[in-house]
Amino acid sequence: MKRFKLDAEEQELVDSFEKGEWKTVENLDEQKEILEKAAAKFMKKEARINIRVSHYDLDRIKQIAVHEGLPYQTLIASILHKFADARLAHQ
């Protein structure tokens, strides 16, 4: 079984689940449908940008993306999202 390193918040969720603190919601199928629609709307890519970066930076991003098993554009979008959501600190 492959183990992943969890951050503190993820570990807290796992611990809570394993303690049996989670309860099934009423109308589960209806709730799942509502949440799936909300997630799809939130993740919808609505804007396109063009930027210029150095060849070196783009090559490094592509190398990291291959290592992560992601398309490089997906990696860039993820980095931008984390930064915009204040989960990726700037120096």
N, C-alpha and C positions, 0 to 999 in steps of 0.2 A: 504494500500500500504506500503510495507516494504521500509524503508529509510536506506541508507547506508551513512556512514561518508566518505566524499570525501576529498582527499588531495588537495592541492592548484592547482596542474596541472590538476587534474580531474575536479575541479570546474571551472577552466578557460575554459576547453573544453565545459562543459555544458553551461556556460554563452554565449560562442561564438555561439554555436548551437542555443540556444534560441533567440539570437539576429538576427538570419537569415543570419549569415555570411558564412554559408557553402553552397557550390554550388555542384550540381550533376556533376560528371565527364562525359565526352563523352565516349561512348562505355563502359557503366557501367558493363555489363556482362563480357566483355573481361578483364577489369581491375580487377574485382572480382576474376576471374579465375587465373590471374597472381599473385595476392596477396595471394590467398589461397595456391597456389603451393609454394610460397616463405615462407609462415608461416609454412607449413607442413615440408618443408626442414629444416627450422631453428629449429623447435621443435623436430626433429627426434633424438631419443636417439641412439647415435652411440658408446658409450663407456660404459663399465661396470667396476665398481670398487668394491673392497672388503676392508672394514675397520673394525677395532676392536674398540668398544666403551664400556663403562661401562654399566652394567645392569641398573643402575639408570638412566643414560642419555637416553638409548633406551626406557625405560619405560615412562619417561617423554615426550619424543618425540611422542610416541604412544598415550599418553593421550592427548597431544595437537592436534595431527592429528584427533583423534576422535571428539574432541571439534570443530575442523575446518571442519569436514566432509570430510576429505581427507584420502587416504591411506598413511601410515607413510612414505613409500618410496617416494611418490610424494612430501610430505612435505619436506623431506630431500633434494630432487633434487631442489625444489624451493628455499630453503635456500642457497644452494650452488650456484645456478644461480644468486640470488640477491647479494651474496657476491662477486662473480666473476665480476658482472656488476657494482660493487661499489655502489649498492643501499642498502647494509646492511653493516653498519660501523663496523669495528673491534676496539677493545679497546686497 
